[in-house]
Every structure is written in C-alpha cells, then in structure tokens.
Amino acid sequence: MKDLPSVHLLGAGTSMCAGCGGLEILHEIYDLVGEKTVVVNAAGCMTLLANYPFTPFRGSWLYTSMASAPAGAQGVRDALDILVEKKRIKP
C-alpha cells in the first residue's frame, strides 16, 4: 500500500453514492493494474461513474448491457491480439 501512487488513475468527482466501498476498491485496483488496462463493465452501480459529458477515466473502459459483458471482453481481447499481431501495439 505504501507504493501506491498519490494520483489515482480514476479521477474524482463521480456521481456514485457518498462513501461507496466499491468505488474505493476500484480506485486501488485500477491503480494496481495500471493505465494500459481495459475494463469491461456490465450494467450496474458502476455505470454511474461516468455521466455525459463527464468521465473520470484515464484509461479504457467499456460499458455493456448486463448479458453481454463476456462477449464485450472477448471482442476487446481479440482486437488487442490483432493489433499485437500487426505490430501496432506492444504485447
């Protein structure tokens, strides 16, 4: 915990409930996994994080409907694999 950055990758000022434990956990996990992480989020509480035109994200985040999160994650993975294969991004 001492090595965690003081600036979070997930910005402040969301419309989440005050004192939300899930938001605090998300702050720490997002900082641990880094900015090159792509998060796929099914519909639920966490969809309150970003309300147009504001977003607290400093990385990639994909919102999906409730049942399509696994398909969305697989699509992201397939796209990243293709970009690596074409040498457009590093593995």
N, C-alpha and C positions, 0 to 999 in steps of 0.2 A: 504494500500500500504506500510505502514511503516513496517508491519510484514512480508513482502515477503523476502525470503532468498536472499542472495547476490550471491550464486552459483545457477545457473539455472540447472534444470533437462535436458533441451535441450542444448546441448553443442554448442560452437561457431564454426565458420568456415564452413558454408554451401555454396552451390552453388546458393543460392537464390539471387534474384536481390538486389542490394545495396539499403538500405532504405526501404525494403519491410515492409509495415504496417502489413500485415498478419503474418509475422514472429515475429514481436514484440508482437502482440496479443497472438500468440501461445506460446511464452516464458512465458507470465504471466499466461495464462490459465493452462498450463502444471505444473507450479509451484503451483498453487492453488489446483488443483485436486490431485497432489501427484504422487509418483513413482509407486504406485500399480495400476495405470490406464492403461487400454489397449486402444489404439487409433486405430480406423479403418478408413483408408483414401482412398477415391475414387481417381482415376486418375485425375490429375490436377496439378496446380502450386506446391503444397506441395510435390509432388513426387520428386522435385529437392532437397529436404532436404538431401537425402542420395544417394550418388553415390558410387558404389562398388569401393574399399573396405572400404570406409569411412562411418561412421554413427554417427550423433550427439546425438542419442537417448540414454537415460539412463533408459529407461523403455521399455514396449512392444508396438510395432507399427506394424500394418498390412496394407500393400498396397493391393488394389483390383482394378479390372477393373471398369470402370465407372458405369455399371449397377449392379454390384454385391456387393456393399458396405453393403446394408442392410442384405444380406444373410451372408456375412462375419462376421458382427457384431452379428447376431443371433448364428452363429456357435461358436464364442468366448464365448458368454453368456452361451450357452448350455454346452460347455466344462468346464467352471468355475463352473456351477451348479453341474455337475457330480463330479468334484474334491472336492467341499464342501461336497457333499453327502457322498463321500468315506473318508471324513476327511483327505484329503491330503493337503488341504489349509483351512485357517480360513475364515469365511464369512466376 
